Amino acid sequence: MKRQRHSKEQIQQKLNRASAALAGGATIPEICRTLRISEATFHRWRRRFNRVEKQASAPGQETSPEPVDRGRGLEPENQRLKLLVGELMLEIAFLKDALQGKHER
C-alpha cells in the first residue's frame, strides 16, 4: 500500500470522526481500520493536535490545526531545577564528608 501524506485539515477531519466514533463506543483499533491509518499514527496525531481539540470544544473560539509545542515555556524552569538539584547534591556530599571526618577521630 502506498504511503499517503495527510494535510492538517484531513488530519483534523479524521480526528473529529475518531472522536465521534469513540464517543459512540468504538475501539481505537476499529477506528484506525476505518480511517485506514495505523494505531501509532492515530496516537501521534492525537498527541500532536490534542490541544486543538480541547480549544475547539470551547464555544466562540476559532482554532487552527497547528501542532502544540508543550515544552516551550519549560526550559527556564528545567534549568532552575537542575541548578537546585546540583546544589543539593553538593551539600549532601559536604555533609557526608563532615560526618566521616567526625567518626574517624
WOSUL-V629508 format. One line per field, one symbol per residue. ss: DSSP state (h for helix, s for strand, l for the rest). A space follows every 10 residues. Layout:
ss = ???
This chain:
ss = lllllllhhh hhhhhhhhhh hhhllllhhh hhhhhlllhh hhhhhhhhhh hhhhhhllll llllllllll llllhhhhhh hhhhhhhhhh hhhhhhhhhh hhhhl
